[in-house]
Amino acid sequence: MEKEVFEKELAMCRKLHDEKKGCNWGKCATCGVIPALYKLHKGVLLETEDEIRKVKEEVFGEPI
């Protein structure tokens, strides 16, 4: 996945998180979109709940 698309998708996640803490995929705390985006763009497989939580906190700028 190209960086531009990755950044656009993360921006959409941030916006929906700020507005309503979720989207049609589910609530941000349990959503798998961000781990999937990281796998597609960076080739990084986030395997543990702790790894996923840390990345989501980086993306959203607050604890999840």
Wavefront OBJ file of the C-alpha trace (Angstrom):
o trace
v 0.000 0.000 0.000
v 1.330 3.416 -0.934
v 2.143 5.884 1.835
v -0.423 8.398 0.566
v -3.263 5.863 0.798
v -2.031 4.679 4.214
v -1.994 8.237 5.571
v -5.428 8.990 4.084
v -6.939 5.896 5.714
v -5.361 6.716 9.093
v -6.694 10.271 8.831
v -10.183 8.900 8.226
v -9.833 6.654 11.304
v -8.679 9.637 13.407
v -11.608 11.768 12.252
v -14.198 9.091 13.001
v -12.529 8.347 16.328
v -12.722 12.016 17.313
v -16.349 12.287 16.206
v -17.881 9.093 17.553
v -15.237 6.607 18.724
v -16.086 4.236 15.890
v -17.400 3.655 12.394
v -19.302 0.994 10.462
v -16.419 -1.431 11.115
v -17.000 -1.166 14.870
v -15.670 0.618 17.913
v -12.087 1.870 17.709
v -10.963 -0.120 20.748
v -11.830 -3.454 19.088
v -11.423 -2.560 15.399
v -8.928 -4.403 13.204
v -8.535 -1.764 10.482
v -5.412 -0.104 11.875
v -3.519 -3.403 12.322
v -4.540 -4.347 8.761
v -3.313 -0.999 7.412
v 0.047 -1.459 9.152
v 0.378 -4.947 7.662
v -0.439 -3.719 4.149
v 1.737 -0.600 4.259
v 4.663 -1.428 6.521
v 4.659 -5.221 6.372
v 4.419 -5.275 10.163
v 2.150 -7.850 11.761
v 0.802 -6.592 15.072
v 0.190 -9.793 16.995
v -0.402 -8.960 20.637
v -3.100 -6.827 22.222
v -0.357 -4.642 23.696
v 1.234 -3.985 20.273
v -2.151 -3.103 18.791
v -3.079 -0.853 21.714
v 0.232 1.057 21.477
v -0.177 1.686 17.742
v -3.783 2.821 18.192
v -2.699 5.193 20.960
v -0.063 6.645 18.607
v -2.636 7.056 15.826
v -5.368 8.563 18.012
v -3.097 10.521 20.339
v -4.832 9.216 23.448
v -5.220 6.003 25.430
v -7.612 3.432 23.989
l 1 2 3 4 5 6 7 8 9 10 11 12 13 14 15 16 17 18 19 20 21 22 23 24 25 26 27 28 29 30 31 32 33 34 35 36 37 38 39 40 41 42 43 44 45 46 47 48 49 50 51 52 53 54 55 56 57 58 59 60 61 62 63 64
